[in-house]
């Protein structure tokens, strides 16, 4: 099963990658969206708003039964019939039975992701009821026989020429591919549908416990028609849409349009409570509250925050993977980062198994989430679950469990590999071509060779003569710094010594565990956390300095999370997290010593690449820029400086190299366009990716760690 | 002073999303405005301030055909729907219509032009200031259909290109009419 699934998935990726027009459209959309969004929030405090939304959603999650009962009681008192659907099938059969019993022939629908989730249209068709989608995007994909590729803009993957073809089939005449004309065609074609329909079906953005009413946030006006003209109104909504009060609803309404489309407010916000007048009588209103996995999600401590989601969509808009392959690859019914999580709970792990690995972990989504959901963290925990269910692959399993957990074995194997690679490196520092089976890995990027002498093997011989060091710090090197780029560690000593800081390198430190964690092997990650905490705290350093932001996140965040319930390790993990800091942040914030480097460099034109985990994990982005400009370099900002470079560790090596390659291509274009002769960064992983890509493409721009640039100027 | 500032902010925000905002004086001003939009029948549903102005009769007297009998079919062919607004809020240029009565909904969803009469004294600061009024509506009546309307109907579903007037009104005209009504619970 999983082999067939993986093959189909790969075919979808290949197809998407062969559609540059789609990639181009999604890239432009991502750029335009961010500008519009920033403008919309310019007078508002996004951080405060998202805290409020998260708090009100958490309040409901903590007292689910109470708010559910309050909502139902108030809705029923206003004349609504409420049905609680445990599964998608329950919801569908309730609505289909209702339609049959009322003799409904045509149901006009406005946009409802919940109805996409349950595949309601199929159920209605089987019951002999025609379902007419009236949202423009939904109608387009209904005519095309597709599913939405975006939560807010369902037909974002289609172009006007395709829409014109679809509409021409409906009208029987050749419709020109002009957008204003096509919109008018939709208006005319769908108009009679509202008047003829016996049932109107909507979703809901919000359900208010205080009133028993729902709110719809829309632009086109079709939901108002659908909820006004037919005699029966069915609203299908997830139970997680319930909020306590009108104020809570107002906060969502204030936030959602700005975050979804960059509008201050949508054209329409419609509050409906109860059976309102309809024709000579009153409306028959049915509220179908859908569970379908939401209770299970609420019971999962690692994943439950996902229930805060207000379905606004930008987690996809800003996602480099989504921009590269679109929502038909990176999603099931729900797409993008939140789609991975919702798919797992609503449509089963099997449907989520591939896309859960497609996240590159860049955290771009986390920064724009209006409900403050740590999407990346939840995706990691799902990966672990899937690792349990399906295994993480025999090769990986042996490497992580048998090799990495045994540090001495791991490190001696790396040393052995350093000798074995000679035939392919020819003694050079980078691998330009790999033979046969592995050749695809170096098709688009050279790879660094494993260093002849690792950092740990050279450390003792590096002199540090400080009489009264200001601080004693321990370097957490991480695998890349230790085995691929030992010179980076040596440069760090140089820079720290200049600042009167002495650096030690605890030899018992091991891999930070992130590769194992990202592959779904949390057990190994925890074993490594314990080894590293013991090693790094052994000599009681003042600080632990890192040169790799992914390691930084492991030490600052993951170790604490893994061990918080372990009485032996919890306090130690907390302490390590407190004293861990990245090199640039340490120099600027802890030492306040940027001025030490003042004017020591030539005025080289440098652009800065923000590493995902440094900016969005550790919150550091100003510091390295300050160091570079203080040192005398000219900083020229590239476009999308904080967009992922496409590395993502094993993401680029084994799981999704073809997507990684595309994302790298975007980054290289931005670097070239900046006109800089050097791109600085603070992550050896990004360095591997960017150096490799720049070298392979023959672009003469140096890719350097900020620490290396500082050391270079000290010489 | 405060009212003047709110009118300015409201008008700018409403225009920014494609609404037309004009000041009119007296029922004649409304009639003139509606008449020049009336390429077909006009629907004037029942609402308090229009009853006081005897607006429907005045429009009819000006020679415009009114939708009167079968409201559903009539609204579908009407060129203009004329309603009041209970109140508005400035930050986003939004008018709020208590639309529980079906004729208000028909007049604001089906015709191509929607004309809204608004007393500028009823412009609040923003969406949060609207919440207490929402609560009062809910307390006064057990069933409600309340609408925030911000500009004309729009879509960006084809290639993300903003296009005005998909299913709802293609034009939203807001007529500022001082002395119409100062009660935010009344339309």
Interface residues (C-beta under 8 A of the other chain):
Chain A: X25 X29 X32 X43 X77 X78 X79 X134 X135 X136 X137 X140 X153 X154 X155 X156 X158 X159 X160 X163 X179 X180 X182 X183 X186 X187 X190 X191 X195 X210 X211 X213 X219 X220 X221 X222 X224 X225 X227 X228 X229 X246 X247 X250 X253 X254 X261 X263 X264 X265 X266 X267 X268 X269 X270 X271 X272 X273 X274 X275 X276 X277 X278 X279
Chain B: X13 X17 X72 X73 X76 X91 X92 X94 X100 X101 X102 X105 X106 X108 X109 X110 X127 X128 X130 X131 X134 X135 X138 X142 X143 X144 X145 X146 X147 X148 X149 X150 X151 X152 X153 X154 X155 X156 X157 X158 X159 X160 X161 X163 X165 X166 X167 X168 X169
